[in-house]
Amino acid sequence: MIAKFGWIRSVGFFTGALFAILAGSPVQLFELLGKQSLPYYGNNPFASWIGIFPPGISIPNFVGPYHSVEPDPKNEFLIGTKLSQQGLAPTYPIIMIPGVVSTGLEVWSTGTKRSKVGHEKCGAKYFRKRMWGTLNQFKALLLDKECWLAHIKLDPETGLDPPGIRMRAAQGLDAADYLFPGYWVWAQIINNLAALGYDNNNMILASYDWRLSFQKLEKRDQYFSRLKQIIETAVDGDGGGVRRTAVIVSHSLGGSVFQYFLQWVQSPVGANAGSDWPDKYLHRWVNIAAPMLGVPKAHSALASGEIRETTLLSPFATYFAEKLFLSKRERVEMFRTLNMQAMFLKGGETFWGKLGEPAPDENVHPEHYSTKTDLVIANPMVRPRSTYKAAQNTNETTSREPNAAEYTALFASIFTIRGRNRQHNLCARSLAQFLSDSAGEPFRSRWAREWNHGLAKSKSEIERSKLDSSTWANPLIAPLPKFKSSENNSAGFKVYCIYGVGVRTERAYFYREKPTKERGRRNGQTTMQNWIGALTGSYALSSITSQEAQISPKASLDSSVATSPVPGKILDAQNGLIEVATTGDESEHPLYTIDNTVQGLARDVENGVALTDGDGTVPLISLGYMCTEGWRRRRYNPSGVPVVTREYRDIRPENRFPSLRGGPQSSDHVDIMGNHGVIEDIMRIVGGQDDQLHDNIISQIQDTVKNIKLPF
């Protein structure tokens, strides 16, 4: 039970919170809610609304304030108070950039303009209320699901608000301190900064609409122009007595947002602010838990509306969640319109592995750490091969020993899709195009314009990135700007990478074709020509000659999206080209699903998901490569800006009962924002006493980066 509830702490990504309450049986659910016995209402144990609330939530505050309990001064302000008593004081203004889904979104629809989807009037009753964040989100989703979806989804053609509908990011510190009552995100950091002496004059949260692509953020909201103005005002103005260059503190996707900003602010096609702007306004960048090279779960969410957390649900809970909240089809349709591409894997096969060969991070695992100390122990992945179990059909499970390829080169196949007659493997190089072609137009064209997930192959390509906004969020193409201060003295700009390790994290997936009875009828057909299915249309496999399978270059970049020379087909390194023949029928569920019967004892495969080391959301290679290797190379860091990497091993309190949150030493992707060591690091950085903060690398990241061979 504890294991099942542990994953709710990953609520910072996607819709984990919507399924958290369904991880166990009804009896366990009500026990966690504080009930002594399960109340029945007729024959339906869920007839009462009490069953929709996550543990720890105050039910009377269903639509109440953001804070469900008063802060405890002994705990909430502990670190800031201690350091203040030691003489630490506010020194630099702070700009905080939150991560994906952690910023609340408010409705600004008034019902006066007509909408294509016909839900413009329903938004009026939620005017200036949050449809994302606070418990209004649950209320709207349960009582007004179609209205909620119409406001959360973006227009497929434009990637902006649908006509007649407006959602905007909440503003101020309240925008991301709590996602909903009792579930803090930035609150612990804000509280301790306040105890140190900061207030809302010199501590600013730059919230944004995380659904939009970065180009659309500037087009619709002028977000990067406003961020530039916020930084300039904080540095040039009084700022509560703090008048120095700014410290940027980003979390999760906020790291990619600031990476994009660093390119935009100097680019001739961006702000064109000049080469001296970074030196004049920036002091430190504290980059917390950033998926700089992407996350595999962005692909699975877009493919079938599933992530590891959904595979942990019981069949009853899965059925109940899809009926009460969102079905897989609804989740896929929603994710397609949102900014999922920002989290796609970057670097292609060079970083994520080539089919048939071990990936650079093949033997990385959270069991690398001792359970009692921070000492490194022997690699547990090198051990006798145990029985590998895989369901052959719905009625039979067989056991066999894994072959060498399965044991040593599992990670390179991000998606392993199994049908009755054959197995298909998709590596990072072909997966992005597979998903793009599955989605079809208008998504395919828009995604290609807005994102480049590749790898620069020459210095000239890095230079050209200055004029190409599709590369600005990709640190493997767009380098850090030049800082004169960092070249001349140690007090100049510096990057701190802070992230958690030791948490089992998604790395690859096993999919299966759904049986015909699960798929239902599709355009009068009860069977498919071949075993692989698209999300809303069928795919047909055809035998392609090796001459047809030649890769055509795209702007001489090693893109993770392989370009096929054959129209309507996508390239796969193992099985050649896949012919795309979508039916256009949008009424069906995805035709394949994560196969939760696949379990691996020789490798860490749980419920059809291959796991690696990381922070529970972002794999170690994505968290650590740029910090420990990439930004320590002149090609990605031309001024030699100092980069300090501080890893925190996840240590969870040994509680008898499952908890919504981790303890003061938790380093889970979201809970790291309340890690006492991390908060103290931030306090010392903004207080100007960070000289003693050095690398603290305890993972296998340095061994992993040695396996990565760059093209130049």
Secondary structure as UniProt FT lines:
FT   HELIX           2..6
FT   HELIX           7..10
FT   TURN            11..12
FT   TURN            14..15
FT   HELIX           16..19
FT   HELIX           20..22
FT   HELIX           26..32
FT   TURN            33..34
FT   TURN            42..43
FT   TURN            45..46
FT   HELIX           49..52
FT   TURN            55..56
FT   HELIX           59..61
FT   TURN            62..63
FT   HELIX           73..76
FT   HELIX           78..85
FT   TURN            86..87
FT   STRAND          94..97
FT   TURN            100..101
FT   STRAND          105..107
FT   TURN            116..117
FT   TURN            120..121
FT   HELIX           122..126
FT   STRAND          130..132
FT   HELIX           136..143
FT   HELIX           145..152
FT   TURN            156..158
FT   TURN            163..164
FT   STRAND          167..169
FT   HELIX           173..175
FT   STRAND          178..180
FT   TURN            181..182
FT   STRAND          183..184
FT   HELIX           187..196
FT   TURN            200..202
FT   STRAND          203..205
FT   TURN            210..211
FT   HELIX           214..221
FT   HELIX           223..236
FT   HELIX           239..241
FT   STRAND          246..251
FT   HELIX           253..264
FT   TURN            265..266
FT   TURN            268..271
FT   TURN            275..276
FT   HELIX           277..281
FT   STRAND          282..288
FT   TURN            292..293
FT   HELIX           296..304
FT   HELIX           308..311
FT   HELIX           315..324
FT   HELIX           328..337
FT   TURN            338..339
FT   HELIX           340..343
FT   HELIX           348..352
FT   TURN            355..356
FT   TURN            360..363
FT   HELIX           366..368
FT   TURN            380..381
FT   STRAND          388..393
FT   TURN            394..395
FT   STRAND          396..400
FT   HELIX           404..408
FT   TURN            411..412
FT   STRAND          415..418
FT   STRAND          423..426
FT   HELIX           428..439
FT   TURN            441..442
FT   HELIX           443..450
FT   HELIX           459..464
FT   HELIX           465..467
FT   HELIX           469..471
FT   TURN            472..473
FT   TURN            475..477
FT   HELIX           484..488
FT   TURN            490..491
FT   STRAND          494..501
FT   STRAND          505..513
FT   HELIX           516..519
FT   TURN            523..524
FT   STRAND          538..541
FT   TURN            546..549
FT   TURN            555..556
FT   TURN            567..568
FT   STRAND          569..572
FT   TURN            573..575
FT   STRAND          576..580
FT   TURN            586..587
FT   STRAND          592..594
FT   TURN            596..597
FT   STRAND          599..600
FT   TURN            601..604
FT   STRAND          605..606
FT   TURN            607..608
FT   STRAND          609..612
FT   STRAND          614..615
FT   HELIX           620..628
FT   HELIX           630..632
FT   TURN            634..636
FT   TURN            638..639
FT   STRAND          643..649
FT   TURN            664..665
FT   TURN            669..670
FT   HELIX           671..674
FT   HELIX           676..686
FT   TURN            687..688
FT   TURN            691..692
FT   HELIX           701..705
FT   TURN            706..707
//
